[in-house]
Amino acid sequence: MPKVAIVAALEREVWPIIRHWQVSESVYEGRRSKFYENDRAVLVCGGIGPEAARRATEAVVQLYRPIAVVSVGFAGALDPKLKVGTVVGVKTVVDAKDGSRANSPIGSWVLVSVDSVMSVAQKATLAKTYGAHAVDMEAASVARGAQARGIPFVCVKVISDEVDFEIPPVGKFVGSAGEFRGASFSLFALIRPWLWVKVFRLAKNSEKASQALCAWLDQYNHEPERREPSLYPALTVH
């Protein structure tokens, strides 16, 4: 059966759902990537940021020829109604770099993609400028990769930080390949006690968000009700 391709940033976002999936490694354009598969889907964690998402999307599309591409992962709230753990179905993805838009026929929210971690003040500007409800760093690149090949695109995000939460300086610890240097960040935070409360809250928020996202993704562990592959997940999103 043709599969749905799911593109995430980091394994920790989706680990509860993929830890029992079959794992394989493949090389595309000189880069080795790890792919998690079951009968219905293949998931790749490309790394943080637009360039990492672009590479991952190109790789999974070329290697697996999926029937649809789904961008999933963490997003920051730009709307105070969106709380940590809310799974958001996106109707429009806006690329802040050039203002281009991509449709995602599954929800009702507007997501804006940027190239760096946003402060609370920057979030407010994004909400006003783009009429957006949430922000991430990868969805626009995934959308562009899918649409360039004529493949249906879907975007589902989970809120990991609310509109008034000032994220610690994690952006400094993202490597050139999109990897998060967790050990270096932990050492950085350890000697800065004024960051401990925020780091603890960030960790708890991330855990809650991951559990909510994986509960939504669990549908890919089950056979669809109809025989033909389902392009768009059936579970309700906000």
LORORO-666860 format. One line per field, with one value per residue (C-alpha): x negated, y, z; residue in one letter. Coordinates in nm, 4 decimals, decimal comma, always signed. Layout:
N
u = (X_...)
v = (Y_...)
w = (Z_...)
r = (A_...)
***
This chain:
238
u = (+0,0000_-0,1343_-0,2370_-0,1882_-0,5175_-0,5400_-0,8112_-0,9034_-1,1984_-1,3268_-1,2774_-1,1800_-0,8664_-0,7366_-0,9306_-0,6314_-0,4707_-0,7727_-0,9684_-0,7944_-0,8099_-1,0612_-1,3799_-1,5946_-1,8664_-1,9089_-2,1450_-2,0104_-2,2384_-2,5229_-2,3282_-2,2242_-1,8757_-1,6831_-1,3302_-1,0632_-0,7998_-0,4872_-0,2291_-0,0639_-0,3303_-0,6974_-0,8339_-1,1597_-1,3025_-1,4896_-1,6122_-1,5301_-1,4820_-1,3733_-1,6837_-1,6738_-1,3039_-1,3698_-1,6345_-1,4171_-1,1161_-1,3155_-1,4656_-1,1404_-0,9602_-1,2308_-1,2888_-0,9288_-0,7023_-0,4308_-0,0641_-0,0760_-0,3227_-0,2289_-0,4270_-0,4019_-0,5775_-0,5946_-0,4703_-0,4539_-0,1198_-0,0514_+0,3094_+0,3797_+0,6579_+0,4007_+0,2628_-0,0207_+0,0858_+0,3469_+0,3276_+0,3811_+0,5038_+0,3586_+0,5487_+0,2750_-0,1027_-0,2745_-0,6458_-0,7688_-1,0698_-0,8699_-0,5046_-0,4115_-0,1226_-0,0389_+0,2966_+0,3439_+0,7010_+0,7388_+0,7989_+0,8863_+0,5683_+0,2959_-0,0660_-0,3665_-0,7098_-1,0237_-1,3956_-1,4755_-1,3254_-1,0921_-1,0711_-0,7370_-0,7626_-0,8426_-0,5458_-0,3167_-0,4572_-0,4073_-0,0475_+0,0278_-0,1652_-0,0379_+0,2887_+0,1322_+0,2275_-0,0926_-0,4569_-0,7067_-1,0306_-0,9692_-0,6187_-0,6698_-0,9698_-0,7814_-0,4871_-0,7116_-0,8806_-0,5510_-0,3854_-0,6863_-0,6227_-0,2439_-0,1913_+0,0923_-0,0275_+0,1149_-0,0056_+0,0764_-0,1087_-0,0936_-0,1428_-0,4575_-0,4871_-0,2120_-0,1976_-0,3471_-0,6255_-0,9768_-1,1774_-1,5336_-1,8082_-1,7867_-1,8518_-2,2205_-2,2430_-2,1044_-2,3768_-2,4276_-2,2405_-1,9433_-2,0410_-1,9829_-2,2956_-2,1144_-2,4210_-2,5713_-2,2431_-2,2120_-2,5612_-2,4806_-2,1633_-2,3206_-2,5510_-2,2747_-2,0288_-1,8019_-1,7128_-1,6207_-1,2506_-1,2116_-1,4089_-1,2008_-0,8798_-1,0036_-1,0762_-0,7318_-0,5618_-0,7551_-0,6577_-0,2907_-0,3024_-0,4726_-0,2134_+0,0720_-0,0833_-0,1537_+0,2035_+0,3122_+0,0531_+0,1640_+0,4242_+0,1385_+0,0964_+0,4388_+0,5964_+0,8142_+1,1868_+1,1863_+0,9680_+0,7993_+0,5234_+0,6489_+0,4773_+0,6109_+0,6264_+0,9749_+0,9310_+1,0653_+0,8260_+0,9055)
v = (+0,0000_+0,3486_+0,5349_+0,8776_+1,0575_+1,2376_+1,5001_+1,6076_+1,8003_+1,5990_+1,2426_+1,3624_+1,5205_+1,1890_+0,9209_+0,7700_+0,6781_+0,5710_+0,3714_+0,0511_+0,1226_-0,0430_+0,1599_+0,1838_+0,4158_+0,5466_+0,7913_+1,0722_+1,3333_+1,2292_+1,2552_+0,9559_+0,9745_+0,7461_+0,6464_+0,4972_+0,2860_+0,0834_-0,0399_+0,2998_+0,5648_+0,6553_+0,9225_+1,1132_+1,3577_+1,6074_+1,8480_+2,2029_+2,4815_+2,5338_+2,3925_+2,0728_+2,0343_+2,0877_+1,8151_+1,5697_+1,6306_+1,5823_+1,2613_+1,0992_+1,1981_+1,0630_+0,7419_+0,6497_+0,8176_+0,8892_+0,9639_+1,2692_+1,4619_+1,5620_+1,8244_+1,7610_+1,8865_+2,1594_+2,5137_+2,8280_+2,9942_+3,3413_+3,3292_+3,3232_+3,0698_+2,8068_+2,6232_+2,3725_+2,0328_+2,1669_+1,9817_+2,2348_+2,1526_+2,4120_+2,5544_+2,7951_+2,7968_+3,1331_+3,1576_+3,4695_+3,4859_+3,5809_+3,5897_+3,2903_+3,0720_+2,7036_+2,5425_+2,2493_+2,1157_+1,9814_+2,2622_+2,6244_+2,7884_+2,9971_+2,9006_+3,1182_+2,9603_+3,1488_+3,0695_+3,1250_+3,0943_+3,3867_+3,6015_+3,7033_+4,0454_+3,8872_+3,6534_+3,9539_+4,1094_+3,7881_+3,7572_+4,1117_+4,0984_+3,7656_+3,7134_+3,3920_+3,1835_+2,9783_+2,9775_+2,7066_+2,6743_+2,3891_+2,3692_+2,6113_+2,4160_+2,0870_+2,2404_+2,3729_+2,0354_+1,8498_+2,0973_+2,1100_+1,7421_+1,7628_+1,5703_+1,6632_+1,8494_+1,8452_+2,0304_+1,9373_+2,0997_+2,0824_+2,3849_+2,3526_+2,7124_+2,9611_+3,3182_+3,4681_+3,2117_+3,3443_+3,0492_+3,0115_+3,0726_+2,7278_+2,8624_+2,8974_+2,5185_+2,4190_+2,2760_+2,3279_+2,0051_+2,1043_+1,8896_+2,0141_+1,9951_+1,9008_+1,8273_+2,1684_+2,3418_+2,1533_+2,2642_+2,6215_+2,6233_+2,4443_+2,7352_+2,9942_+2,9388_+3,2188_+2,9962_+2,6874_+2,7633_+2,8332_+2,5242_+2,3068_+2,4539_+2,4081_+2,0413_+1,9823_+2,1654_+1,9602_+1,6345_+1,7316_+1,8432_+1,5226_+1,3042_+1,4996_+1,4867_+1,1147_+1,0474_+1,2101_+1,0196_+0,6888_+0,6594_+0,5538_+0,2427_+0,1174_+0,0092_+0,2728_+0,2054_+0,2076_+0,0048_+0,2879_+0,4845_+0,7859_+1,1047_+1,3104_+1,1798_+1,1242_+1,2303_+1,5686_+1,8595_+2,2085)
w = (+0,0000_-0,0823_+0,2293_+0,3777_+0,4454_+0,7792_+0,8294_+1,1830_+1,3207_+1,6171_+1,7366_+2,0842_+1,9358_+1,8047_+1,9912_+2,1786_+1,8466_+1,6390_+1,8962_+1,7834_+1,4099_+1,1818_+1,1403_+0,8289_+0,7034_+0,3514_+0,1828_-0,0330_-0,1906_+0,0350_+0,3617_+0,5664_+0,7145_+0,9465_+0,8438_+1,0685_+0,8934_+0,9410_+0,6916_+0,6486_+0,6971_+0,6843_+0,9168_+0,8956_+1,1493_+0,9386_+1,2068_+1,3140_+1,0610_+0,7017_+0,5345_+0,7376_+0,6577_+0,2868_+0,2781_+0,4685_+0,2462_-0,0722_+0,0625_+0,1745_-0,1457_-0,3745_-0,1786_-0,0926_-0,3517_-0,0902_-0,1599_+0,0698_+0,2867_+0,6411_+0,8311_+1,2062_+1,5171_+1,7783_+1,7239_+1,9326_+2,0002_+1,8618_+1,9813_+2,3583_+2,3027_+2,2040_+2,5068_+2,5444_+2,4124_+2,1690_+1,8388_+1,5604_+1,2131_+0,9767_+0,6793_+0,5589_+0,5963_+0,5400_+0,4677_+0,6507_+0,4194_+0,1102_+0,2166_+0,0011_+0,1171_+0,0976_+0,1670_+0,4013_+0,3827_+0,7339_+0,9826_+1,0412_+1,1713_+1,0049_+1,0716_+0,9863_+0,9316_+1,0311_+1,0382_+1,4074_+1,7547_+1,8267_+2,1409_+2,2929_+2,1254_+1,7893_+1,8247_+1,8667_+1,5493_+1,3526_+1,4667_+1,3563_+1,0287_+0,8976_+1,0838_+1,2116_+1,5123_+1,5522_+1,4435_+1,3513_+1,1537_+0,9095_+0,7629_+0,4735_+0,3458_+0,3704_+0,1829_-0,0918_-0,1343_-0,1598_-0,3946_-0,6264_-0,6948_-0,7107_-0,3866_-0,1474_+0,1615_+0,5144_+0,8244_+1,1837_+1,4728_+1,8499_+2,0739_+2,2852_+2,4102_+2,4748_+2,3516_+2,6713_+2,7253_+2,6652_+2,5368_+2,6724_+2,4133_+2,2559_+1,9075_+1,9873_+2,0174_+1,6784_+1,4560_+1,0848_+1,0036_+1,2184_+1,5143_+1,8690_+2,0847_+2,4029_+2,6146_+2,5397_+2,6191_+2,9477_+3,0509_+2,9475_+3,1578_+3,4533_+3,5365_+3,4915_+3,7764_+3,6548_+3,3571_+3,5584_+3,5961_+3,2235_+3,1252_+3,3566_+3,2177_+2,8619_+2,9311_+3,0845_+2,7974_+2,5420_+2,7097_+2,7148_+2,3528_+2,2415_+2,4119_+2,2503_+1,9037_+1,9309_+2,0424_+1,7155_+1,5124_+1,6646_+1,3873_+1,1604_+1,3745_+1,2659_+0,9435_+0,7765_+0,7658_+0,3873_+0,1541_-0,0316_+0,1460_+0,3352_+0,2280_+0,5127_+0,8700_+1,0025_+1,3618_+1,4655_+1,5054_+1,6276)
r = (M_P_K_V_A_I_V_A_A_L_E_R_E_V_W_P_I_I_R_H_W_Q_V_S_E_S_V_Y_E_G_R_R_S_K_F_Y_E_N_D_R_A_V_L_V_C_G_G_I_G_P_E_A_A_R_R_A_T_E_A_V_V_Q_L_Y_R_P_I_A_V_V_S_V_G_F_A_G_A_L_D_P_K_L_K_V_G_T_V_V_G_V_K_T_V_V_D_A_K_D_G_S_R_A_N_S_P_I_G_S_W_V_L_V_S_V_D_S_V_M_S_V_A_Q_K_A_T_L_A_K_T_Y_G_A_H_A_V_D_M_E_A_A_S_V_A_R_G_A_Q_A_R_G_I_P_F_V_C_V_K_V_I_S_D_E_V_D_F_E_I_P_P_V_G_K_F_V_G_S_A_G_E_F_R_G_A_S_F_S_L_F_A_L_I_R_P_W_L_W_V_K_V_F_R_L_A_K_N_S_E_K_A_S_Q_A_L_C_A_W_L_D_Q_Y_N_H_E_P_E_R_R_E_P_S_L_Y_P_A_L_T_V_H)
***
